Amino acid sequence: MSDDLFPGFQSHWIDTQAGRIFARSKGDGPPLMLLHGFPQTHVMWHRIARELAETHRVVCMDLRGYGWSSVPNSDPEHETYSKRAMGRDVVAVMEALGHVRFAIAGHDRGARVAYRLALDEPGRVERLALLDILPTSYVWAQMKAGHVPAAHWGFLSQAYPKPEEEIGRDPIPYFEGLMKKWSGEGDLSAFDPRAMRAYRDGFNEPSRIHAFCEDYRAGATRDIEADEADLAAGKRIECPVQLIWSDFYLVSGTSGHEQHPLDIWRNTFAPGIKGEGVSSGHFVAEEAPGATLEALQEFLRG
């Protein structure tokens, strides 16, 4: 049971426009939202959430379409799974728990929700930690130019129902194959077996597979549009921003990115960003929890 991984945490089911969002919380300090990535759930934070809760009110939620949260119906324009829409869920959850302003740490897709929310509603986000991502519009531009290999972005964002049908024939090997590919060891040894059970429960279900694809379809459309509009308007993230990157994923020789990840962020949305790398695969909070926790704690102390 994933409950075993979050001893002492409260569980919450919070009603939002998207349906019910599942979250856990613990701690009495300044509020901190933790947002997971693909193809995972809030469980990815289990190795560092308890320590963060010693100094913060930690809230970790499942994004819409993921984990134990509701799967809202998709729409032809892919707005339902845009990062802007997911950001509204974050606000709804935090307000329901009594927090108007808060810090956010996000990994992968959750980090995309986090930076979009910081751009859309700067008054909400006090500090922003981004784990192992680059801006969505930047990555898509690099992919279209043939510079960056990110085959799953192109595959998952294809029109319905092609990816859903292909994945649906044998979903667990597909998603586990991605996790192995992105991990530093090339296998699943870094993941707690209880966490893997939670991830399998989340991605072995047709409606959630469709939600994942819609997440990536939104990334290829609505999210690019939002990024490009803000870049054109000169909009930048106003709060302190930290980037934690894995040496394996963002700065390896196979990533295709010629610029350093900090420079990419400085030239787009976060001119004042600071950060550090950790020796890890993509799943830094599980593969390198000590280094990730230390970096986050230092940043959150200000």
N, C-alpha and C positions, 0 to 999 in steps of 0.2 A: 504494500500500500504506500502511495506517495505521502500519506499523512505521517508516516514514520520519519520522513525526511525533514519535516518542519515541526519538531516538538515545541509545544507552547504557543504556536501560532493560532490565531482565530481564523475561522473560515467565514466568508461572506458571499452571499448571492445578491447582487445589486441590479435592480431593474434599470435599463437604459432604453433609448430609442431602438437599439439593435437587439433588444432582448435582455436576457440575464447574463451578467458578467460575473465570473467566479474570481475571487481574490482571497489572499491570505494576508494577515497583518500581525505585527508584533512590535513592541517597543514604545517608548514614551518621548523620544526626542523629536528633532525636526523631521518633517515628513519626507520620505524618499520612496519614489515609485520605481520598481524594477520591471522592465519589459523584456520578454523573451523573444527569441528569433525562430526561424524556420529550420527544420520541421518539428520544433520542440514545443514545450509548454512552460508555465511558470516554474516547473520543477527544476529547470536548468540552473536556478539560483541556489539550490539546496546546500551547496558547499560553502557559501559565503553569507547567506541571508541572516543566519543566527548571529554572526559576529557583527554585521552591520546594524542589527536590531539592538545591540548594546548601547549605541549612541544615537540611533534614529528610530522614528516610527516607520518601519519598513512595510511597504505594501507591494505584493507581487501578484499580478493578475494574468489571466489568460486572455489574449487578444480575441476579438470576435472571430469565430470560425475555428478556433484552436482550443485544445484542452477540454475543459469543462464549460466553457462559455457557449452561448447560443450561436447558431449558424443562421444569420439572417439571409433572406432570399437575395440573390444577386440581381443586378439590373443590366440592361444592354450597354450602358455607358460605363460600367465598372466603378461607379461612384461609391457603392456600398462598401467595397473593400479598399477604398483609397486610404492613404495614411492620414489624410485630413479627417475622414470619418472615424477612423480608429482613435485618433487623438481626442475626439469628442467623448469617446468611451472613457478614456483616461480621466478627463475632467469630471465626468459624471461619477466615476468610482471615487475619486479623491474628495469631491464635494460631499458625497454620501457619508464618507468617513470623517468629514469635518475639516478638510484641508482645501483652501483656495489657492495657496501658493505652495510649491513643493520642488524638490530636486528630482531629477530623473536619471537613471542609468539604463541604457537600452543596448541590447545585443542584436546584431543582424536586422531582421525585419522590425523588431522592437525599437532599434535605434533609429530607423527611418520614421517610425511614428513619432519618436521623441523629438527629432530635429524639426519635423514638420510642425509639431505643436509649439515648439519654441519660436518658430517663425510666425505662426498664425496668431498665437496668443502670448506675446512676450511677458505680459504681466503675470502669467501663471508659473513660469519656469524660473527658478532661482539659480540652479546650477544644472549643467547638462553633461553627462558622461556618455560617450559613444564608443561602443566596443566593436572594433574590427569591421568598420564599414567606410565607404566613400559615398559621396552624394549620388542619389539615384540617377539624376540627369547626366552626370559625368560618366557613370559606368555605362549607361545606355549609349552615349555618344562614342565612347571608346569601343564598345562592342560593334556598333554599326560601322565603325571605321576599320574593323578587323584587328584591333590592337589587343583586345582583352578576351580570353577564353572564359565564357560564363554560359556554357551550353544550357544549363537548367533554366536560366532566365528566358532564353528564347523558346525552349520547349514548353515550359509551364504557361507562358503567356500566349501560346497559340489558341486559335478560336476553339470554343466548345464544339464538340465534345472530345476532340482528338486526344489531348493529354489525359483527360479523365479516364477515357476508355483504355488507353495503353497502361496507365498506372494501375487501374482497377483490376487488371488481370492478375497482378501479383504485387500488391502495394508494399508489403513489408520489405522485401528485398530491394525495391527501388529506393525507398527513403533511407534504409540502413546503408545502402550503397553510397548515397550522397554523404552520410555522416562519416563513413569510413574514409571516403575520398578527402574530406576536409579536415580530418583529425591528423595530428602530428605523427601518430604511429601507424596510420593507415588501417586501423581496425577499431573495434568498439571497446577496447580494454580500459579506456579512460573513464567510461561511464558506469555509474552505479547500476547494478541490475534492476533495482527498484525504479530508478529513473527511466531506464530503457523500457520497462513495462508501461510506464505512463506515456512515453512517446509513442509506443506501438498502439496503445489504445487510441491515441489521438489521430494517428494517420492511417489506421486500418478501417476506415469508415467512409462510404461514398460521399456523403454530404460534406465532410471535412476535406476530402481530396478536392472536391469542387471549390471549396472556400480557399484552399491553398492556391489553386490555379487562378481564381479571381483576384487574390492578393497580387499575384505576379502580372495579371492582365492590367490591374489598376496601376501597377508600377510602370508598365509600358505606355500608359496613356495619361490618366489623371495625375499621377505623381510627377511625371516629367513636365506636364503643363504647369503644375504648381511651382516646381523648382524654377522653370524657365521664366515664369512671370515674376517671381521674386528677384531673380538675378537681373532681369531687365529693369526692374524698379529700384535696384540698388539696395534691396532689403537684406539685412544681415542679422545673425543671432546676437542678441544684446547681452545675455547673461554669460558668466564664465563657462567655457567649454573645455572638456578634456577628451582626448582620443587615446584609447588603449588599443594598440594593434598587435597582432601576432606576427612574429617574424616569418612564420610559415605561409600565411595567407595573403597579407597585404604587401609585404616587401620582399617576397621571395623572387628569384629570377624568373619564375614561371607565371607571375601574376600579370605581366604585360604592362604594368603601370611604370612609366619612366620617371615620373615625379615621386618625391616622398609623400606619403599620405598626409602629413601635416601641411605641406605646401599646397596640396590639392584643396584641402579645407580652407586654408588661408586665402586662396585665390577665388573661393566661391562664397561660402556662407559664414565662415568663422575666422575673421582676420586675426583674432586674438587667441586662437586655440593653442593649447599646450598639451603635452602628452608624453607617453613612453611606450616602448615595445616590451612584450614579454615573450619568452621562449615557449612557444605553444603552437598547436594547431588552431583552427578557427574558433573552437569552443573554449575560449580562454577561462571562463568562470568554472569550468569543470576540469579542464586539462592543466591549468596553472592557477588554482584557486588562491594560493598564498600570495603570489605576485599581483594577481588581479585585485584581491582584497586590499593589499597594502597601497596600491596605486589609487584605488577608489577612496580609501579612508583619508589619505593625504589630501586628495582633491576636495573632499567633502568638508574637511576641516578648514579649508580656505587659506 
